[in-house]
Amino acid sequence: MHNFFFDFDSTLADTRNVAVIATQRAFAARGLTQPSRATVVSYMGVPIEVSFAKMADHALTAAELEALYTTFREQYQQAEQLGISLFTGMADTLSELKARGERLYVVSSKHSVPLQRNLEQVDLGTTFTAISGSDTVANYKPAPDGILNLVDRFDLVAAESVMIGDAKYDMQMGHNAGVATAAALWGAADPESVRAEEPTYLLQTPMELLTI
């Protein structure tokens, strides 16, 4: 593998608590029933434009959903100050991959603006060749758009490419894009659902990326 596509949340960095806090606060601020922690975690990896309507206890209008998205982004920016941290071994792994001349990218379900802000927060602001957020694709995960756009843009070889993620949606995206997949089990909330997608690689630690 020479082209590494990383999910961000629960793959590069541990953001689970931040996502739960921001989501619950946003729902409460809009007068909605707060989803449980387990529910929020189960939708991590899915864009809020998809997951929030499913987490609401009643149907929301387009205007209500837009207001909820805005409130969530405000709450997330506050909650992320509580702390976002890289998983143990991730910084060294990324440094080694770059030293080898491998090409690194981020493909995330979050908007590119908070994605870049979070990367800078964990000192990875200039680590990746390019990032792909939910605002850069026509179709969200598990559609392959995020990967295929980067493959086309940088003239990458699919057979030398791997999608690394903690959720089944990441594995499905990689399969749909025709690239290898690597399960980031160190951050997976539901490891069995990830394994069920039959990823090319099952990885317990970030350092194992150096062996694929």
Helices and strands as residue ranges (DSSP letters): E 3-6, E 13-14, H 16-29, H 37-42, H 48-55, H 62-79, G 80-82, E 85-86, H 90-99, E 103-107, H 112-121, E 130-132, G 134-136, H 145-154, G 158-160, E 161-165, H 168-177, E 180-184, H 191-195, E 201-203, G 206-211
